């Protein structure tokens, strides 16, 4: 089992990480974005994984990891329920999420014909 305090300490120890409030959670980010949010009251940590990484962690421990039940979850955001996770497995998932945010994300560009035309004044 991992506590939320321990989860925060693990995230703070990673290089280039800053911490800020995010809708009442402790958010941990690299210069390129948030990789983890710690929800102390729920004893969970939301992790920014890829969809493939999410499937892998859910297969390893379906009680400890679950897809967040919204559009963010479909993009890979994964809830880590700390009461069910040991330190080593949680740290592996946290480091994976961190690695995902060490580089600038590739933004998909909308095709010119798919963009809405600006109204003329």
N, C-alpha and C positions, 0 to 999 in steps of 0.2 A: 504494500500500500504506500502511496505517496500523498503527502499533504499539499495543500495549495501553497503554503509557505515554502515548502521544498521545491515545488514546481517553479515558483517565482525565482528562487535562488539559482536553480539550474539555468533558467533563461537568462538571468542577469550575467552569468559567468561566460556566456558566449560573446565573442568579439563583435564590436560595432553594434551592439544592441542598446536601444534606448527603451524607456518605459514611459507610458502615458495612460491616462484614463481613456476608456473607450466604452461609453454608455454604461458606466458603473463597473466595468471590469478592468483589470490590469492588462494593458495591451503591450506586447513586446514586438519591436520592429527592428529591421535593418534599414539602411538608407533607402531600400526599394519597397518597403511595405511591411505590414503586420504579418507575423507568422504564427502568433499564439495569443489567445486571450484567456485569462484566468478568471473564472467565476467562483469566488470563494463560497458563496451561499449554496451553490449547487454541487460544489466539489468536483467541478469539471474544468477541462482546458480544451478550448477549440483550437485546432491545428490546421494550418493551411497546407494540405497535401494535394498531390495530383489525384485524379480519379483512380489511376492504377495503384498508387501508393495506399490510398484509402482502402481499396479492395483487399490489398495484401494485409494491412493491419487488422481489418475486420475479420479476415480468415484466421489470422493468428490468435486473436482474442475478441470474440464477438460480444462479450460482456463489457470489456474494457474500452472498445472502440466502436463507434457507430456513426453512420452518415448523419449529418445534421439534417433535420426534416424540413428543408426549404430549398430555395434556388441556390443558396450558397453551398449547401451540402452536395448538390448535383455537380458543383464545380470542384469538389474535393475537400471542402471544409469538413473536418471530422471531430466529433466530440470524444474526448478521452475522459472516461469516468474513473477518477483517481482511486476510489475505494476498491476497484478490481484489478489495478495494475501494479506490477512490481517496478522498482526503480529503473532497472536495466531496460525493460521494454518501453517504458514511458520516455526515458532519455533517448532511446533510438528514434522514436517517433518525433520528439521535440527537435532533435538534431536534423532529421529529415526535413521537417517544415522549415527550419532555419536555413538549411542549404538551398531550399527552393526560392528563398527571398534574398540570396546573396548577389544575384544578378538582376539587372533590369528586365522586367517582364516584356515579352514580345507582344506588342499591341496589334490586333488584327485591324487591317484597314478596310473600310467599307468601299466597295466598288463605286466609282463615280455615278453610274446609272442607278444605283440603289439609294443614293442620298436624296433626301427630299429637296425639291427646288425651293429656294428662298422666295417668299412673296415679294413682288415688286411694289414699290411705294409710289 
